[in-house]
Amino acid sequence: MKTLELANSAMFDRKVNWKSINRELALKNTKVLDLLREACLIEAYLPVYTSKMNELFWDHIAATSIFTIEGIEAYGHYFVSRRYLEIVGYNPVTDEDVIAVRSKDKDKVYTDKIRELVNFMGTEYFAAEFFNDLAELTEEPVLKSILPKFAAEEVHHSDFAFDLLEEAIAKDASVKDTVLNYASNFQHVGAYVMPQVSPVKEDNLRIILGFNEKVSRLTGKRMGDALTAQTI
């Protein structure tokens, strides 16, 4: 579609120097490209997910603003990642791939605001770490410059969810226990539609501890407290 192509060019060509991509260097590390492709498919799903969140939070102006921003920036991550894989010539993402992923969640209706905010907060927190770790792993200069920008946006998305949860807790202190329970049973939003959500590094203890600390700031308790309570 010509108009969409013009819009994409206006938004992304000034941000990414497509002609400078070192294809040979990129293809030396296919693990990076496989992980980028997986992330691309998750990002392709997120604008659909956020449209459902806008329905769930339809009467909360700040929440709908937040999820609209998320949808826009997720689209940017998807478009740039997809274009990068196309230029490199490695297992490019097709429209059929995107539709197949989105179809897995087509009829799902979300009703639990706190659960979704906790999962969204954790998803974006882990996504920030994912993109930073992937930037360390790649040697291709263009991708190395792009990924930290993705990561910075993911940090903001996670903080958006934190703020909404903090607001909910201020209105009803009992929400703290609900947040703690959902955090202890966290599900990555990407796992709603993907068979797996891969980390870049095998040792994720630092990232898990960071998420635990974020939950603790909200609830005054650590996720281990909820797990202990469940076993008593």
Number of C-alpha atoms within 10 A of each C-alpha: 5 7 8 9 10 10 11 14 12 11 12 14 12 9 11 16 11 16 9 10 17 16 16 10 13 22 15 13 14 13 14 20 22 15 17 23 21 19 22 24 25 24 23 27 28 22 22 14 22 21 15 17 22 18 14 18 17 12 10 12 10 13 19 19 13 18 23 17 16 22 21 14 19 22 18 19 23 24 16 20 26 21 16 23 20 14 15 17 12 16 13 17 19 12 9 9 12 16 14 15 19 21 12 13 14 13 7 11 12 13 13 9 14 18 19 20 22 27 22 24 31 27 21 24 23 23 24 25 22 24 25 20 17 24 21 12 15 20 16 20 14 18 22 17 12 19 22 20 14 19 23 15 19 25 17 17 25 24 18 21 23 21 16 20 22 18 11 16 18 12 10 10 12 12 18 21 15 17 25 25 20 18 22 18 14 18 17 20 20 23 13 18 19 16 9 11 16 13 16 20 11 7 9 13 9 10 15 14 13 14 20 19 16 19 23 16 13 18 21 12 16 20 21 13 12 19 14 9 9 9 6 5
